[in-house]
Each structure stands twice: as C-alpha cells, then as structure tokens.
Amino acid sequence: MAIKKQYLKTKKECKVTFSLPVKAADKAKKVSVVGDFNDWKSNANPMKKFKTGEFKTTLSLEKDKEYQFRYLIDGKSYENDWKADKYVKSPVSGEENSVVVL
C-alpha cells in the first residue's frame, strides 16, 4: 500500500491517491475508503478495481490537516493502510485507524 500526495500550489488542497494492493484485498469485489473526510460513509468513496487486483481512488483533501481512515472491504471488514503516516486508536471500535497527514 502507498499513499500518494500531490500538493496543489494554487489551492489549499492536496490530491491524495489511496491504494489497496491485492495482498490486502485478495478476492474482494468492492472496496471503499472511509474516514473523517466523508463522515465514515461506506458508499461515499468507492475505489476502482484494476486488472492487477489493486484498488485505487484519488480524493482532494484540505491541506494542513490530519485525516483518520480505513479501507472497507466488501462492506464487512476493515483494513488499515500498511504505510500510513501514523496510526491512532479509534474512539469507536478500540482498534487503530490509519492517518494521512497533509
């Protein structure tokens, strides 16, 4: 997994590409990225599945903030980003959430 960040000079936002590799989503039919940026709504940011089996999506997020997120696989299980900027304990589940720092 990797989080790609593309900062925009003319705007106060960053294009963030979230990706989930085949190893993390083996046999998954659908994956969404859920987090602070979409009120943890499971259908707000579906990811596209590529021929390689990898899932990706790009979002525009406000700079100078931190966002907690996780990947929701087939609407049933959650996966963290293995290369997130950091991790924090979830106030809801007690598990850790991935964090992207912009």
C-alpha positions in Angstrom: 0.0 0.0 0.0 1.0 3.5 -0.5 -0.5 6.9 -0.2 0.5 9.3 -3.0 0.2 13.0 -2.2 0.2 15.7 -4.9 0.1 19.2 -3.4 -1.5 21.9 -5.5 0.3 25.3 -5.4 -2.8 27.3 -6.4 -5.2 25.7 -3.9 -5.4 24.8 -0.3 -5.8 21.2 -1.1 -3.9 18.0 -1.9 -4.8 15.2 -4.3 -4.4 12.0 -2.3 -4.3 8.7 -4.0 -5.3 5.8 -1.7 -4.4 2.3 -2.9 -5.0 -1.2 -1.5 -2.9 -4.0 -3.0 -4.0 -7.5 -3.9 -2.4 -8.9 -0.8 -4.7 -6.9 1.4 -7.8 -7.3 -0.7 -7.5 -10.8 -2.1 -10.8 -11.8 -3.8 -12.5 -8.5 -2.8 -15.3 -7.5 -5.0 -15.6 -3.9 -3.8 -13.5 -1.6 -1.5 -14.3 1.9 -0.2 -12.1 4.3 1.6 -13.9 5.7 4.7 -12.8 8.3 7.1 -13.1 11.7 8.7 -13.2 13.3 5.2 -16.5 11.5 4.3 -18.1 11.1 7.8 -17.2 7.4 7.6 -19.9 6.7 5.0 -19.3 3.4 3.3 -20.6 4.4 -0.1 -19.1 7.9 -0.3 -15.7 7.0 -1.9 -15.7 3.6 -3.7 -12.4 2.5 -5.1 -11.8 1.3 -8.6 -10.5 -2.2 -9.1 -7.7 -2.6 -11.6 -6.8 -5.7 -13.7 -4.0 -6.3 -11.3 -6.5 -6.7 -8.5 -5.4 -3.5 -6.8 -8.0 -0.9 -5.7 -7.4 2.9 -6.1 -9.1 6.2 -5.7 -8.0 9.8 -5.6 -9.6 12.4 -3.4 -9.0 16.2 -3.0 -8.4 16.9 0.7 -7.7 20.2 2.5 -4.0 20.8 3.3 -2.6 21.2 6.8 -4.9 18.6 8.4 -4.8 15.0 9.5 -7.4 12.5 8.5 -8.2 9.2 10.0 -9.3 6.5 7.6 -9.6 2.8 6.9 -10.5 0.6 3.9 -13.8 -1.1 4.0 -13.7 -4.4 2.1 -17.0 -5.9 0.7 -18.9 -3.9 3.3 -17.8 -6.4 6.0 -14.2 -6.0 7.1 -11.8 -3.1 7.7 -8.1 -2.9 6.7 -5.6 -0.2 7.6 -3.1 1.2 5.2 0.2 -0.6 5.9 2.2 2.5 5.1 0.0 5.2 6.7 1.7 8.3 8.1 0.7 7.2 11.6 -2.0 5.3 13.5 -4.3 6.3 16.3 -6.8 4.4 18.5 -10.3 4.6 17.2 -12.8 6.1 19.7 -15.5 3.8 18.3 -14.0 0.3 18.0 -10.8 0.5 20.1 -8.8 -0.7 17.1 -6.3 1.6 15.3 -7.2 3.8 12.4 -4.7 4.8 9.7 -3.9 8.5 9.5 -2.8 10.6 6.5 -1.0 13.9 7.4 -1.2 16.7 4.8 
